[in-house]
Amino acid sequence: MQEAKTVVKETYKKVKTILVSQPKPVRSPYYRLEQKYGLQIDWRPFIHVESVTEKEFRKARLRPDEYSAVIFSSNHAIENYFRMCEEMRIKVSSEMKYFCLTEAIANYLQKFIVYRKRKVFVGKRNIEDLETALMKHRTKEKFLLPCSNLGALPITKFLTEKEFDWKEAMMYKTVSSDLSDLADITYDILVFFSPLGIQSLYENFPDFKQNETRLAIFGNSTSKAVEEKGLHINIKAPAPGITSMTMALEKYIQVSNKG
C-alpha cells in the first residue's frame, strides 16, 4: 500500500514581491500583472550558457567540416557551431544542409548564412516534423548535432533508431549562475520553469528552507524536481483552464491580495 501524501493547506498570504528565474524580457505580461496589483517583480536567470573552448572541443576529435548536414535545435546551437568553425579556421561549405527544428531557429540562421544559397529544412517544433526531409538525405549525408552538456535526447533517439550516420558535438554548456548576492534577500514568490533552476537554487544555497516563500512552478519535470527536494508547490502551470504562468499567478494573487 502506498503511503498517503500529506496535504498542505494553502494559506494565501498577501503577495508583494516576486522573483522570476529568467532574464528580464523587453515585453512581458508580467509587467501588466506588476502594475495591476502593485507588485515588485524582479528578474534573475538562475542558469546561463557558457561556450566550450576550442581547446576543450578538440578533445572530442571532431571536425565540423567532416559533416555535410547539421541539425539545429536552438539559437545557442547555431551561434556556437559557427563560432567553433571560425575558431578552428574552418570554412563552412556552400553545400551544407541545415535542418532547423522551428521557423524561429531557421530565421536566426539567416544571421550567419546567405539563406537563398543554402539548403534549409524547417520543422514546427519536434524532430519528427523533419522526418520526411531527413529520411530523403539519410544515406547521402553525415549529420552533426551541435548541443549542450545536457544533450538533446529526443533528437539523438530519433537519429539512432533511424540509423543515421551522425555525431553529437557538445559546443556549449548550461550551468548554474552565481546567486550569492541574493543570500539575504527574500521574496514572497519564486518562479521556476526548469529542473535546472531548482538545481541552481540548491547549488547556491544548499541549506535553502522554503518557510513562507511560495513556489510557482511550470511544467511536470520542474514539479518533480521540486517535490524531490521536499518542497511545497503553491502555484502550478499549466493546469485546467490555466495555460500560462502569468495566468496561474494572477489567479493566486486575486485570492491572496483581496481586501
C-alpha positions as CSV (number, residue, x, y, z in Angstrom):
1,M,0.0,0.0,0.0
2,Q,1.3,3.4,-0.9
3,E,1.9,5.9,1.8
4,A,-0.7,8.8,1.7
5,K,0.8,12.2,0.8
6,T,0.4,14.9,3.3
7,V,-1.9,17.6,2.1
8,V,-0.6,21.1,2.7
9,K,-3.4,23.7,3.1
10,E,-2.7,26.9,1.2
11,T,-2.6,30.0,3.4
12,Y,-2.8,32.7,0.7
13,K,-0.7,35.3,2.4
14,K,-0.5,38.7,0.6
15,V,2.0,38.8,-2.2
16,K,4.2,41.9,-2.7
17,T,7.4,40.6,-4.2
18,I,8.1,38.0,-6.9
19,L,11.4,36.7,-8.4
20,V,11.2,35.2,-11.8
21,S,14.2,32.9,-12.5
22,Q,14.7,34.1,-16.1
23,P,16.3,37.0,-17.9
24,K,14.3,40.2,-18.0
25,P,12.3,40.5,-21.3
26,V,11.6,43.6,-23.2
27,R,7.9,42.9,-23.3
28,S,6.0,40.6,-21.0
29,P,2.5,40.0,-19.5
30,Y,4.3,40.1,-16.1
31,Y,4.5,43.9,-16.5
32,R,0.8,44.2,-16.6
33,L,0.5,42.0,-13.6
34,E,3.0,44.1,-11.7
35,Q,1.2,47.3,-12.4
36,K,-2.3,46.0,-11.8
37,Y,-1.6,44.5,-8.4
38,G,1.2,46.9,-7.3
39,L,3.8,44.2,-7.2
40,Q,7.6,44.3,-7.3
41,I,8.7,41.7,-9.9
42,D,12.4,41.1,-10.3
43,W,14.1,39.0,-12.9
44,R,17.2,36.9,-12.4
45,P,18.4,34.0,-14.6
46,F,19.3,31.0,-12.4
47,I,21.2,29.3,-15.2
48,H,23.2,30.6,-18.2
49,V,25.1,29.2,-21.2
50,E,28.9,29.1,-21.5
51,S,30.7,28.3,-24.7
52,V,33.0,25.3,-24.8
53,T,36.5,26.5,-25.8
54,E,38.2,25.3,-29.0
55,K,40.8,23.5,-26.9
56,E,38.1,21.6,-25.0
57,F,36.2,20.8,-28.2
58,R,39.3,19.4,-29.9
59,K,39.5,16.7,-27.2
60,A,36.3,15.2,-28.8
61,R,38.3,14.7,-32.1
62,L,35.5,16.1,-34.1
63,R,35.8,18.4,-37.1
64,P,32.6,20.2,-38.3
65,D,33.9,20.2,-41.9
66,E,33.7,16.4,-42.0
67,Y,29.9,16.6,-41.9
68,S,27.6,17.6,-44.7
69,A,24.5,18.4,-42.8
70,V,23.8,20.0,-39.4
71,I,20.8,19.8,-37.1
72,F,20.0,22.9,-35.1
73,S,17.7,22.7,-32.0
74,S,18.3,26.2,-30.7
75,N,19.8,29.6,-31.3
76,H,22.7,28.7,-29.0
77,A,23.5,25.7,-31.2
78,I,23.7,28.0,-34.2
79,E,25.9,30.6,-32.5
80,N,28.3,28.0,-31.1
81,Y,28.5,26.0,-34.3
82,F,29.6,29.0,-36.4
83,R,31.8,30.3,-33.6
84,M,33.6,26.9,-33.4
85,C,34.1,26.8,-37.1
86,E,35.6,30.3,-37.1
87,E,37.9,29.5,-34.2
88,M,39.1,26.3,-35.9
89,R,39.5,28.2,-39.1
90,I,37.0,26.0,-40.9
91,K,35.2,27.4,-43.9
92,V,31.6,26.1,-43.9
93,S,30.8,24.5,-47.2
94,S,28.3,26.3,-49.5
95,E,26.7,22.8,-50.0
96,M,26.0,22.4,-46.3
97,K,22.4,21.4,-45.5
98,Y,20.7,22.8,-42.4
99,F,17.8,21.2,-40.5
100,C,16.1,23.5,-38.1
101,L,13.6,22.4,-35.5
102,T,11.5,25.6,-35.8
103,E,10.9,28.5,-38.0
104,A,12.3,30.8,-35.4
105,I,15.6,28.9,-35.4
106,A,15.7,29.0,-39.2
107,N,15.1,32.7,-39.2
108,Y,18.0,33.1,-36.7
109,L,20.2,31.1,-39.1
110,Q,19.9,33.9,-41.6
111,K,22.3,36.0,-39.5
112,F,25.0,33.5,-40.3
113,I,24.4,32.3,-43.9
114,V,23.2,33.6,-47.2
115,Y,19.9,32.0,-46.9
116,R,18.9,31.6,-50.6
117,K,22.1,29.8,-51.5
118,R,21.8,27.1,-48.9
119,K,19.6,24.1,-48.3
120,V,17.5,24.8,-45.2
121,F,14.7,22.5,-43.9
122,V,12.3,23.7,-41.3
123,G,10.2,21.9,-38.7
124,K,7.4,23.1,-36.5
125,R,8.7,22.0,-33.1
126,N,9.9,18.4,-32.9
127,I,12.4,16.4,-34.8
128,E,9.6,14.2,-36.1
129,D,8.4,17.3,-38.1
130,L,11.6,17.0,-40.1
131,E,11.3,13.2,-40.7
132,T,10.4,13.4,-44.4
133,A,13.2,15.8,-45.2
134,L,15.7,13.9,-43.0
135,M,14.9,10.5,-44.5
136,K,15.4,11.8,-48.0
137,H,19.0,12.6,-47.0
138,R,19.7,9.7,-44.6
139,T,22.0,7.8,-46.8
140,K,23.5,10.8,-48.6
141,E,24.8,13.0,-45.7
142,K,26.8,12.8,-42.5
143,F,24.9,14.7,-39.8
144,L,26.3,16.8,-37.0
145,L,24.2,17.7,-33.9
146,P,25.7,20.7,-32.0
147,C,24.3,20.6,-28.4
148,S,25.0,21.5,-24.8
149,N,26.2,19.3,-21.9
150,L,22.5,18.3,-21.4
151,G,22.3,16.7,-24.8
152,A,19.2,16.5,-27.0
153,L,17.6,13.2,-26.1
154,P,14.6,13.2,-28.5
155,I,16.8,14.0,-31.4
156,T,19.6,11.6,-30.6
157,K,17.0,8.8,-30.1
158,F,15.4,9.6,-33.5
159,L,18.7,9.6,-35.3
160,T,19.9,6.4,-33.6
161,E,16.6,4.5,-34.2
162,K,16.5,5.6,-37.9
163,E,20.2,4.6,-38.3
164,F,21.6,7.9,-39.5
165,D,25.3,8.5,-39.8
166,W,25.6,11.2,-37.2
167,K,27.6,12.6,-34.3
168,E,26.8,14.7,-31.2
169,A,29.0,17.7,-30.7
170,M,29.0,19.4,-27.3
171,M,29.8,23.1,-28.1
172,Y,28.3,24.8,-25.1
173,K,27.2,24.2,-21.5
174,T,24.2,25.1,-19.4
175,V,25.5,25.9,-15.9
176,S,24.2,27.4,-12.7
177,S,24.6,31.2,-12.2
178,D,26.2,32.8,-9.2
179,L,23.3,34.0,-7.0
180,S,25.3,34.8,-3.9
181,D,24.1,38.4,-3.8
182,L,20.6,37.1,-3.1
183,A,21.6,35.3,0.1
184,D,20.0,37.9,2.4
185,I,17.0,38.8,0.2
186,T,13.6,37.1,0.4
187,Y,10.7,37.1,-2.0
188,D,7.0,36.1,-1.4
189,I,7.1,34.0,-4.6
190,L,9.9,32.3,-6.6
191,V,9.0,31.3,-10.1
192,F,10.7,28.4,-11.8
193,F,10.5,26.9,-15.3
194,S,13.0,24.1,-15.4
195,P,14.6,21.5,-13.1
196,L,17.9,23.2,-13.7
197,G,16.6,26.3,-11.9
198,I,15.9,24.2,-8.9
199,Q,19.4,22.6,-9.2
200,S,20.9,26.1,-9.3
201,L,18.9,27.2,-6.2
202,Y,20.5,24.3,-4.2
203,E,23.9,24.7,-5.6
204,N,23.9,28.3,-4.5
205,F,22.0,27.8,-1.2
206,P,22.5,24.2,-0.1
207,D,20.5,24.9,3.2
208,F,17.6,26.5,1.5
209,K,14.4,26.3,3.5
210,Q,11.1,27.3,2.0
211,N,9.5,28.6,5.1
212,E,6.8,31.2,4.0
213,T,8.2,31.5,0.5
214,R,5.7,30.3,-2.1
215,L,6.8,28.5,-5.2
216,A,5.3,28.9,-8.7
217,I,6.3,26.0,-10.9
218,F,5.9,25.5,-14.6
219,G,5.8,22.0,-16.1
220,N,5.8,18.4,-14.8
221,S,9.6,17.9,-14.9
222,T,10.1,21.1,-12.8
223,S,7.4,20.0,-10.4
224,K,9.1,16.6,-10.0
225,A,12.4,18.3,-9.2
226,V,10.7,20.5,-6.6
227,E,8.9,17.5,-4.9
228,E,12.2,15.5,-4.8
229,K,13.6,18.3,-2.6
230,G,10.6,18.0,-0.3
231,L,9.3,21.5,-1.2
232,H,5.7,22.5,-1.5
233,I,4.3,23.8,-4.8
234,N,1.9,26.7,-4.2
235,I,1.2,27.7,-7.8
236,K,1.4,25.4,-10.8
237,A,1.0,25.8,-14.5
238,P,-0.2,24.6,-16.9
239,A,-3.4,23.5,-15.2
240,P,-7.0,23.1,-16.2
241,G,-8.1,26.4,-17.7
242,I,-4.6,27.9,-17.0
243,T,-2.2,27.9,-19.9
244,S,0.5,30.3,-18.7
245,M,2.4,31.1,-15.5
246,T,1.0,34.7,-15.5
247,M,-2.5,33.3,-15.5
248,A,-1.7,31.0,-12.6
249,L,0.0,33.8,-10.7
250,E,-2.9,36.2,-11.2
251,K,-5.4,33.6,-10.1
252,Y,-3.4,33.1,-6.9
253,I,-2.9,36.8,-6.3
254,Q,-6.6,37.6,-6.7
255,V,-7.2,35.4,-3.7
256,S,-4.1,36.3,-1.6
257,N,-4.3,40.0,-2.1
258,K,-8.1,40.6,-1.9
259,G,-9.2,43.2,0.6
